[in-house]
Amino acid sequence: MRHIRIGDYDCYSLSDGCFVLDGGAMFGIVPKNIWGGFYESDEENRIRLGLTSLLISGKGITLLIEGGIGQAFKNNEKLESLYGIEESDRLETELNEAGFTTDKINLVTYSHLHWDHAGPATKIDSRGNFIPRFPNARYLVQRGEWGIALSGDPATKASYLPETLTPLENAGQLDLIDGDYAVNEEIALKMTGGHTAHHMVLILKSKGDGIIFWGDLIPTSQHIHIPHIMAYDRYPLDTHRMKSELLQMTCAENMISAFPHDLELGFGKIGYNGKKYSLLNRL
């Protein structure tokens, strides 16, 4: 767990463990002789990735964005091995270390609903059923993303686990939103597209300070360089465009960045040297 203060808000970087994905897919058209120079891979060409969320608390809001995998693959040894899942479902422990419990969270949102981001939306109860993990929270989800997640479309269904999502609607805790959304005057959800059609980032600006949670628009600090775009992105041209636009804003306003898949918890500042964007330092 890591903590910083942004204006009137406490911000915490929390972990749900880590997993592995194919390194080539994570860096798209960038060849391994480049990305292999800064990211170690195993004998199967897989790289380790963190599962990181951002908790924001202040002015009556306790908002969690992202989560990790949670119990989505519980008792499925094949998938746990395939994705090299380590220390999964530790998010509640991290919340407790930050001084929070699941019933104190009143807003939950996701950059998108892939299983490695929205897995902890629910948990398994004593009867083996998925139920909302945060009983007093409203879940803010893009309407289009929700529709795709539940559609069963053969092109996308491997990325979603509807059984871990439908309990949110059944419990009456789901709020579907359309496009950009203001949580309050200082916290905004901006739809970017790119990784998925309805992917979002979270932007908080308070008292001259700012933070952006990038979601899979920039999944790790090694993806800040604009050409480093995942092969997993459904709309890579949108990723390129929105990365360029938001990186300019981030640097111009001296904002702090948070990433969902860095192995090292925490925050960072991004800089531009006239040729490329990169991480200047960690906080």
N, C-alpha and C positions, 0 to 999 in steps of 0.2 A: 504494500500500500504506500502511495506517495500523496502528499498534500501540498497545495498551493492556495493562495488567496487571490481572487479576481474581483476587485471592487468590493461589493457587498456579499460576495458568495465564496463559500468554501468549496474547493474542487479536489476530488480524490481520484487517483488512478488505481484501479482494482483489477486483480487477476483471477481468472477462472482456470488457470493452468496453461498448457501449451499443446500443440499438435504439429503434424508435418504435412506438407503438400509438395508437389513436384516443383522443383526450383525453376525449371524451364517455363512451366505454365505461369509461375508467379512473376516472371520478368518478360514474358511475351516474346517480342522480336529481338530482344537483347540477347546475344549469344552467350553461352556459358563461359567462354574465355574472358568475358567482361564481368558478368555478375558473380562468377566463381572467384573473382579476385577479392570480393568484399563480403561474400556470403558462403559459409561452409555448407556442403551438402554431404549426405551419406552415400553408401554404395548404390542405392537405388535412385540417386539424384534428388532426394527429398531434402527440404530445408525445414528447420524448426521455427515455429511461429508462435507468438504469444496470443492469448485470448484476453483482451483487455477492455474494460468498460470505464466510463467516466461518470462519477457521481457529483452532482451539483446541489448544494444546499444553501438556501438563503431566501429571505422575504416570503416565508411560508411555503416555499417550494422545495421538495426533495426529489430530484429528478435523476433517474438512471438511464444512460444511453448505452446500449449494447449489453453483453453479458458473457458470451462464450458458447460452450456446448452443453453445460449442465448435465442433466441426466438423460439427454436425448438418446444416447447410445448405451444406456445402462443394460448390462447383461448381454450385450452384443459383442462378443469377443472378436469376431471377424472384423467389424468396423473399427473397434478400438485399436486393433493391431494394424489395420490398413492405414489409419490416420495417426498412428503413434501417439495416442492421447495420453498425456501425463497430467496428474493432479487435477483432473476434471472435477467440476462441481465444488470448487472452493470459494465461490463468490460470496456465499453467506458468511463464511469465516472472515473474509476480507471486509465485508460490511460491518461485522461486529467489531473488528479491530479499529475501524474508523469511527465507531460509536453509534452505529445504526443497526436496526433490525428490519426484517422484511416488511413488517407491518407499518413502519414509519415512512416507507417510500410511497409518495402520492402520485408520481408521474413516471411512466416508463416509455421509452421510445427506442427505435432501432434505425440505423442507416438503411437497412434492408432486412429481410427476414430469412436469409440463408441460415442453415443449422449451426454454423460456427459463430453466429452473431446473436440469434434469438433463441438458442437452445434453453437458457435458463428462464425463459418467460413462464414456464410451467415446471412443476416437479411431480414426482410420483407419490401418490398417497398410500395409505396402508392397504387399500384394496387393489393397488396396481394401476390406478387410473391417473392420468395427467390432470392436474388442477393448477390454477394460477398461483405462481410463487409469491406474488405481492398482493395480498388480499385487499388492501385499501387503495390500490393504484388504479388510475386510468391509463390504459395503454394507447398511445398515439401512433397510428400506423397509416401510411399512405394507402388510399383506397385501391389504387392500381396495383401496388405491391401485394396487398392482401389478396386481390383477385388472382394474380399470377401464382402466388404461393399455394392457393387451394385449387388451382385449375387442373392439375394433373397433366399439364402439357408435357409431352415426351421430351421436348427440347430443354425443359427447365426443371422437371420434377425431382431430379436427383439432388438438387440443391436445397430442397425444402422438405420439412417434415410436418405435414398438416396436422397430424395427431397431437403435436405439441403446441399448436396454435389455436385450433378450434375451441378449446376450453375457455379461452379469453372471451370469445363471443358468447358462448353458452352461459358464462357467468355474468354477462352484462357489463363487462369492464372495458370493452373495446370501443375506441373512438376513431373512426375513419376520417382522414383529412385529405384535402385535395390541393396539391402544390405547396408553395411556401406557406409557413404557418408561424404565427407569433405566439409563443407560450406566455410571455408578458412583454413589457417594453424593452427588456434587455436580453431575452433568450429567444432565439429564432431557429426554426428548422428550414433549411433551404434545399429545395429539390434540385439535384444536379444531373440525374441520369448517369450514364456511363457504365458503371459496373452492372446495374440493372436499370430498367427504364425509369424507375421511380426512386432511385437511390437518393438519400438525403445526407447533408452534413449538419452539425449543430454549431451555432455561433452564439457566444455570450460576450456582450460588451457592457461593462459597468465601471463607472467613475474613471474613465480613461484607460482602463485595462481591457484586454480581450483574449479569448481563447476560442480555438476552432477544433472540433473533433471531426477528423477527416473521413471516418468510415473507410470503405474500400476504394474511395477516390485516391487516397494515398495510404495504403494499408500498413506500410512500415516506413521508417525514416530513410530507408534505402530506395524508396520509390518517389522521393521528392523530385528528383530530376525528371523533367516532363516526359521524355521518351520512355521512361520505365513504367510501362503500362501492362497490366496482367493480360494473359491470353484468356482468362476467365471473364473479362469484361464483355458484356453483350454489345455495348455501343462505344467502342474505343475512341472514336472521333469526338464524342461528347466528353469522355474522360479527359482527352487532351485539351479541349476548349475550356472546360471548367477548372481543370488544374491551373491553367495559365491565368485565368481570371482571378481565382481565389488566392493563388500564391502572390500575385501582385498586391491584392488587398492586405494579405497577412503581413507582408514585409512593410508596406506603406504605413500600416497602423501598429507595427511592432507587436503583433499578437503572438501568443503562445500557441503551440500546436500539441495535439494529442492524437495518437495513432492506435488502431485496434489490434495490430499484429506484431508490434515490436516485442522482442523477448524481454527487454529491459523496461520495467515499469517507469512511468514518469512522464515528463513534459519536455518540450524543447523549443528553441527559437530557430527560425529558418532565415537564411540570408541569401542575397543574390550578388554574385561577383561580376556581373556584366555579361556572363556567358551561361551560367546555370545556377539553379537554386540548390541549396544543400543545407543540412543541419549544422548550425553554428555551435550550439552547446545544449547540454541537457540540464534540466532543472529538477 
